[in-house]
Each structure stands twice: as structure tokens, then as C-alpha cells.
Amino acid sequence: MGTGQKSNSYLVQAASPALDRFKYEIANELNIDLSKVQGGYWGYVASRETGAIGGNMVRRMIEAAERTLAEQTYADVKAGFQAGLSAGSYNTQNQNQLQSQYKANSFNFGNQQ
């Protein structure tokens, strides 16, 4: 690794303990022998196993982000519809006008030949 490069640094330092717990949770789910981890040092664990842990962590984080985006989009659309309805864009007066226009147009359409 070149000089001046940092590895394994977190963008959000406060996330470090949560990510460590997450790493151990994934390792347990994958039935990886954690007795090889000594004092937080994972160097004795096979690369294949640590790669599987990291890959599963990323997959789960992407799923969570997608779920959050979908829920936020749903909430935004729902709020938009509610705002449109409460702003009077479809109130009783407008509904009555539309119904009377429909009746007038239907009557005129029926009489045309």
C-alpha cells in the first residue's frame, strides 16, 4: 500500500461500534469460527470467510437503503396526494361543476346526429 493512504477508516466514526456488532452478527449467521479472531484482529481468519462477511454486510446495507428509499417515496407520494386533496383541488364545488358539465355534454352528445 502506498504512503499516505488510510485503510479501514470510517466515514462516520460513530458508526464503528454498530458496524463491528453487525460484522459479528453476519459471521455468526454464516457459521464462521470466531475463535480465530484475537482482540479484534481478524488476520487469522481465511480471506474467503472475511470476504463472505463483508459481502453479506454490503448486501444487507443495500437492501436496507433500498427499503428506506421505497418507504420514503411512498410517504412522499401519499403526502402529495393528501396535500392536493386538502388544498381544495377536488372539493365539493368542483365536483358539482364537473358533474353538471358532464350532464350537459352527455345531453348534447345524445342529441347530435
PyMOL CGO cylinders between C-alpha atoms (Angstrom):
from pymol import cmd
from pymol.cgo import CYLINDER

trace = [
    CYLINDER, 0.00, 0.00, 0.00, 1.34, 3.43, -0.87, 0.3, 1, 1, 1, 1, 1, 1,
    CYLINDER, 1.34, 3.43, -0.87, 2.28, 6.02, 1.69, 0.3, 1, 1, 1, 1, 1, 1,
    CYLINDER, 2.28, 6.02, 1.69, -0.38, 8.47, 2.77, 0.3, 1, 1, 1, 1, 1, 1,
    CYLINDER, -0.38, 8.47, 2.77, -3.23, 6.03, 2.19, 0.3, 1, 1, 1, 1, 1, 1,
    CYLINDER, -3.23, 6.03, 2.19, -5.52, 5.15, 5.04, 0.3, 1, 1, 1, 1, 1, 1,
    CYLINDER, -5.52, 5.15, 5.04, -7.27, 1.83, 5.15, 0.3, 1, 1, 1, 1, 1, 1,
    CYLINDER, -7.27, 1.83, 5.15, -10.21, 0.70, 7.23, 0.3, 1, 1, 1, 1, 1, 1,
    CYLINDER, -10.21, 0.70, 7.23, -11.25, 4.19, 8.25, 0.3, 1, 1, 1, 1, 1, 1,
    CYLINDER, -11.25, 4.19, 8.25, -14.91, 5.02, 8.78, 0.3, 1, 1, 1, 1, 1, 1,
    CYLINDER, -14.91, 5.02, 8.78, -16.58, 8.00, 7.16, 0.3, 1, 1, 1, 1, 1, 1,
    CYLINDER, -16.58, 8.00, 7.16, -18.81, 8.29, 10.23, 0.3, 1, 1, 1, 1, 1, 1,
    CYLINDER, -18.81, 8.29, 10.23, -16.76, 7.46, 13.31, 0.3, 1, 1, 1, 1, 1, 1,
    CYLINDER, -16.76, 7.46, 13.31, -19.87, 6.98, 15.47, 0.3, 1, 1, 1, 1, 1, 1,
    CYLINDER, -19.87, 6.98, 15.47, -20.88, 4.04, 13.23, 0.3, 1, 1, 1, 1, 1, 1,
    CYLINDER, -20.88, 4.04, 13.23, -17.82, 2.00, 14.20, 0.3, 1, 1, 1, 1, 1, 1,
    CYLINDER, -17.82, 2.00, 14.20, -19.33, 0.07, 17.14, 0.3, 1, 1, 1, 1, 1, 1,
    CYLINDER, -19.33, 0.07, 17.14, -22.54, -0.68, 15.22, 0.3, 1, 1, 1, 1, 1, 1,
    CYLINDER, -22.54, -0.68, 15.22, -20.60, -1.94, 12.20, 0.3, 1, 1, 1, 1, 1, 1,
    CYLINDER, -20.60, -1.94, 12.20, -18.45, -4.16, 14.42, 0.3, 1, 1, 1, 1, 1, 1,
    CYLINDER, -18.45, -4.16, 14.42, -21.56, -5.69, 16.03, 0.3, 1, 1, 1, 1, 1, 1,
    CYLINDER, -21.56, -5.69, 16.03, -23.03, -6.12, 12.54, 0.3, 1, 1, 1, 1, 1, 1,
    CYLINDER, -23.03, -6.12, 12.54, -19.85, -7.89, 11.38, 0.3, 1, 1, 1, 1, 1, 1,
    CYLINDER, -19.85, -7.89, 11.38, -20.00, -10.38, 14.25, 0.3, 1, 1, 1, 1, 1, 1,
    CYLINDER, -20.00, -10.38, 14.25, -23.74, -10.92, 13.66, 0.3, 1, 1, 1, 1, 1, 1,
    CYLINDER, -23.74, -10.92, 13.66, -23.14, -11.79, 10.00, 0.3, 1, 1, 1, 1, 1, 1,
    CYLINDER, -23.14, -11.79, 10.00, -20.21, -14.04, 10.92, 0.3, 1, 1, 1, 1, 1, 1,
    CYLINDER, -20.21, -14.04, 10.92, -22.41, -15.96, 13.36, 0.3, 1, 1, 1, 1, 1, 1,
    CYLINDER, -22.41, -15.96, 13.36, -25.15, -16.35, 10.73, 0.3, 1, 1, 1, 1, 1, 1,
    CYLINDER, -25.15, -16.35, 10.73, -22.57, -17.73, 8.28, 0.3, 1, 1, 1, 1, 1, 1,
    CYLINDER, -22.57, -17.73, 8.28, -21.26, -20.14, 10.95, 0.3, 1, 1, 1, 1, 1, 1,
    CYLINDER, -21.26, -20.14, 10.95, -17.74, -18.74, 10.76, 0.3, 1, 1, 1, 1, 1, 1,
    CYLINDER, -17.74, -18.74, 10.76, -15.40, -19.82, 13.54, 0.3, 1, 1, 1, 1, 1, 1,
    CYLINDER, -15.40, -19.82, 13.54, -14.72, -16.64, 15.51, 0.3, 1, 1, 1, 1, 1, 1,
    CYLINDER, -14.72, -16.64, 15.51, -12.22, -18.26, 17.85, 0.3, 1, 1, 1, 1, 1, 1,
    CYLINDER, -12.22, -18.26, 17.85, -9.53, -17.21, 15.34, 0.3, 1, 1, 1, 1, 1, 1,
    CYLINDER, -9.53, -17.21, 15.34, -10.32, -13.53, 15.98, 0.3, 1, 1, 1, 1, 1, 1,
    CYLINDER, -10.32, -13.53, 15.98, -7.93, -12.32, 18.66, 0.3, 1, 1, 1, 1, 1, 1,
    CYLINDER, -7.93, -12.32, 18.66, -8.53, -8.95, 20.28, 0.3, 1, 1, 1, 1, 1, 1,
    CYLINDER, -8.53, -8.95, 20.28, -10.30, -7.61, 17.23, 0.3, 1, 1, 1, 1, 1, 1,
    CYLINDER, -10.30, -7.61, 17.23, -7.57, -8.84, 14.88, 0.3, 1, 1, 1, 1, 1, 1,
    CYLINDER, -7.57, -8.84, 14.88, -9.08, -10.84, 12.01, 0.3, 1, 1, 1, 1, 1, 1,
    CYLINDER, -9.08, -10.84, 12.01, -5.78, -11.75, 10.33, 0.3, 1, 1, 1, 1, 1, 1,
    CYLINDER, -5.78, -11.75, 10.33, -6.07, -15.42, 11.27, 0.3, 1, 1, 1, 1, 1, 1,
    CYLINDER, -6.07, -15.42, 11.27, -9.47, -15.80, 9.61, 0.3, 1, 1, 1, 1, 1, 1,
    CYLINDER, -9.47, -15.80, 9.61, -9.41, -17.01, 5.99, 0.3, 1, 1, 1, 1, 1, 1,
    CYLINDER, -9.41, -17.01, 5.99, -9.85, -14.37, 3.29, 0.3, 1, 1, 1, 1, 1, 1,
    CYLINDER, -9.85, -14.37, 3.29, -12.74, -16.34, 1.84, 0.3, 1, 1, 1, 1, 1, 1,
    CYLINDER, -12.74, -16.34, 1.84, -14.59, -16.11, 5.15, 0.3, 1, 1, 1, 1, 1, 1,
    CYLINDER, -14.59, -16.11, 5.15, -13.91, -12.44, 5.78, 0.3, 1, 1, 1, 1, 1, 1,
    CYLINDER, -13.91, -12.44, 5.78, -14.90, -11.69, 2.18, 0.3, 1, 1, 1, 1, 1, 1,
    CYLINDER, -14.90, -11.69, 2.18, -18.18, -13.52, 2.70, 0.3, 1, 1, 1, 1, 1, 1,
    CYLINDER, -18.18, -13.52, 2.70, -18.81, -11.45, 5.83, 0.3, 1, 1, 1, 1, 1, 1,
    CYLINDER, -18.81, -11.45, 5.83, -18.08, -8.18, 4.03, 0.3, 1, 1, 1, 1, 1, 1,
    CYLINDER, -18.08, -8.18, 4.03, -20.14, -9.17, 1.00, 0.3, 1, 1, 1, 1, 1, 1,
    CYLINDER, -20.14, -9.17, 1.00, -23.14, -10.06, 3.13, 0.3, 1, 1, 1, 1, 1, 1,
    CYLINDER, -23.14, -10.06, 3.13, -22.79, -6.83, 5.10, 0.3, 1, 1, 1, 1, 1, 1,
    CYLINDER, -22.79, -6.83, 5.10, -22.84, -4.80, 1.89, 0.3, 1, 1, 1, 1, 1, 1,
    CYLINDER, -22.84, -4.80, 1.89, -25.81, -6.75, 0.53, 0.3, 1, 1, 1, 1, 1, 1,
    CYLINDER, -25.81, -6.75, 0.53, -27.80, -6.13, 3.71, 0.3, 1, 1, 1, 1, 1, 1,
    CYLINDER, -27.80, -6.13, 3.71, -26.91, -2.45, 3.78, 0.3, 1, 1, 1, 1, 1, 1,
    CYLINDER, -26.91, -2.45, 3.78, -28.02, -2.04, 0.17, 0.3, 1, 1, 1, 1, 1, 1,
    CYLINDER, -28.02, -2.04, 0.17, -31.30, -3.83, 0.93, 0.3, 1, 1, 1, 1, 1, 1,
    CYLINDER, -31.30, -3.83, 0.93, -31.88, -1.51, 3.90, 0.3, 1, 1, 1, 1, 1, 1,
    CYLINDER, -31.88, -1.51, 3.90, -31.13, 1.57, 1.79, 0.3, 1, 1, 1, 1, 1, 1,
    CYLINDER, -31.13, 1.57, 1.79, -33.48, 0.39, -0.98, 0.3, 1, 1, 1, 1, 1, 1,
    CYLINDER, -33.48, 0.39, -0.98, -36.22, -0.31, 1.56, 0.3, 1, 1, 1, 1, 1, 1,
    CYLINDER, -36.22, -0.31, 1.56, -35.75, 3.14, 3.09, 0.3, 1, 1, 1, 1, 1, 1,
    CYLINDER, -35.75, 3.14, 3.09, -35.89, 4.82, -0.33, 0.3, 1, 1, 1, 1, 1, 1,
    CYLINDER, -35.89, 4.82, -0.33, -39.04, 2.91, -1.26, 0.3, 1, 1, 1, 1, 1, 1,
    CYLINDER, -39.04, 2.91, -1.26, -40.74, 3.80, 2.02, 0.3, 1, 1, 1, 1, 1, 1,
    CYLINDER, -40.74, 3.80, 2.02, -39.73, 7.46, 1.65, 0.3, 1, 1, 1, 1, 1, 1,
    CYLINDER, -39.73, 7.46, 1.65, -41.04, 7.56, -1.92, 0.3, 1, 1, 1, 1, 1, 1,
    CYLINDER, -41.04, 7.56, -1.92, -44.34, 6.04, -0.80, 0.3, 1, 1, 1, 1, 1, 1,
    CYLINDER, -44.34, 6.04, -0.80, -44.60, 8.57, 2.03, 0.3, 1, 1, 1, 1, 1, 1,
    CYLINDER, -44.60, 8.57, 2.03, -43.84, 11.47, -0.34, 0.3, 1, 1, 1, 1, 1, 1,
    CYLINDER, -43.84, 11.47, -0.34, -46.45, 10.34, -2.87, 0.3, 1, 1, 1, 1, 1, 1,
    CYLINDER, -46.45, 10.34, -2.87, -49.04, 9.83, -0.15, 0.3, 1, 1, 1, 1, 1, 1,
    CYLINDER, -49.04, 9.83, -0.15, -48.31, 13.27, 1.31, 0.3, 1, 1, 1, 1, 1, 1,
    CYLINDER, -48.31, 13.27, 1.31, -48.58, 14.81, -2.16, 0.3, 1, 1, 1, 1, 1, 1,
    CYLINDER, -48.58, 14.81, -2.16, -51.99, 13.29, -2.74, 0.3, 1, 1, 1, 1, 1, 1,
    CYLINDER, -51.99, 13.29, -2.74, -53.20, 14.35, 0.69, 0.3, 1, 1, 1, 1, 1, 1,
    CYLINDER, -53.20, 14.35, 0.69, -51.92, 17.89, 0.14, 0.3, 1, 1, 1, 1, 1, 1,
    CYLINDER, -51.92, 17.89, 0.14, -53.64, 18.04, -3.23, 0.3, 1, 1, 1, 1, 1, 1,
    CYLINDER, -53.64, 18.04, -3.23, -56.92, 16.85, -1.79, 0.3, 1, 1, 1, 1, 1, 1,
    CYLINDER, -56.92, 16.85, -1.79, -56.81, 19.12, 1.25, 0.3, 1, 1, 1, 1, 1, 1,
    CYLINDER, -56.81, 19.12, 1.25, -55.87, 22.14, -0.87, 0.3, 1, 1, 1, 1, 1, 1,
    CYLINDER, -55.87, 22.14, -0.87, -59.33, 22.01, -2.39, 0.3, 1, 1, 1, 1, 1, 1,
    CYLINDER, -59.33, 22.01, -2.39, -58.28, 20.84, -5.81, 0.3, 1, 1, 1, 1, 1, 1,
    CYLINDER, -58.28, 20.84, -5.81, -61.14, 18.38, -5.67, 0.3, 1, 1, 1, 1, 1, 1,
    CYLINDER, -61.14, 18.38, -5.67, -63.66, 19.89, -3.32, 0.3, 1, 1, 1, 1, 1, 1,
    CYLINDER, -63.66, 19.89, -3.32, -67.46, 19.59, -3.46, 0.3, 1, 1, 1, 1, 1, 1,
    CYLINDER, -67.46, 19.59, -3.46, -67.92, 22.73, -5.54, 0.3, 1, 1, 1, 1, 1, 1,
    CYLINDER, -67.92, 22.73, -5.54, -65.52, 21.50, -8.21, 0.3, 1, 1, 1, 1, 1, 1,
    CYLINDER, -65.52, 21.50, -8.21, -67.18, 18.09, -8.12, 0.3, 1, 1, 1, 1, 1, 1,
    CYLINDER, -67.18, 18.09, -8.12, -70.62, 19.67, -8.67, 0.3, 1, 1, 1, 1, 1, 1,
    CYLINDER, -70.62, 19.67, -8.67, -69.30, 21.74, -11.58, 0.3, 1, 1, 1, 1, 1, 1,
    CYLINDER, -69.30, 21.74, -11.58, -67.77, 18.67, -13.21, 0.3, 1, 1, 1, 1, 1, 1,
    CYLINDER, -67.77, 18.67, -13.21, -70.98, 16.69, -12.78, 0.3, 1, 1, 1, 1, 1, 1,
    CYLINDER, -70.98, 16.69, -12.78, -73.13, 19.46, -14.30, 0.3, 1, 1, 1, 1, 1, 1,
    CYLINDER, -73.13, 19.46, -14.30, -70.69, 19.82, -17.23, 0.3, 1, 1, 1, 1, 1, 1,
    CYLINDER, -70.69, 19.82, -17.23, -70.79, 16.06, -17.76, 0.3, 1, 1, 1, 1, 1, 1,
    CYLINDER, -70.79, 16.06, -17.76, -74.59, 16.05, -17.76, 0.3, 1, 1, 1, 1, 1, 1,
    CYLINDER, -74.59, 16.05, -17.76, -74.72, 18.97, -20.22, 0.3, 1, 1, 1, 1, 1, 1,
    CYLINDER, -74.72, 18.97, -20.22, -72.17, 17.35, -22.52, 0.3, 1, 1, 1, 1, 1, 1,
    CYLINDER, -72.17, 17.35, -22.52, -73.92, 13.98, -22.33, 0.3, 1, 1, 1, 1, 1, 1,
    CYLINDER, -73.92, 13.98, -22.33, -77.23, 15.60, -23.20, 0.3, 1, 1, 1, 1, 1, 1,
    CYLINDER, -77.23, 15.60, -23.20, -75.71, 17.49, -26.13, 0.3, 1, 1, 1, 1, 1, 1,
    CYLINDER, -75.71, 17.49, -26.13, -73.87, 14.44, -27.33, 0.3, 1, 1, 1, 1, 1, 1,
    CYLINDER, -73.87, 14.44, -27.33, -77.03, 12.34, -27.24, 0.3, 1, 1, 1, 1, 1, 1,
    CYLINDER, -77.03, 12.34, -27.24, -78.98, 14.87, -29.36, 0.3, 1, 1, 1, 1, 1, 1,
    CYLINDER, -78.98, 14.87, -29.36, -76.34, 15.24, -32.04, 0.3, 1, 1, 1, 1, 1, 1,
    CYLINDER, -76.34, 15.24, -32.04, -76.68, 13.16, -35.18, 0.3, 1, 1, 1, 1, 1, 1,
]
cmd.load_cgo(trace, "trace")
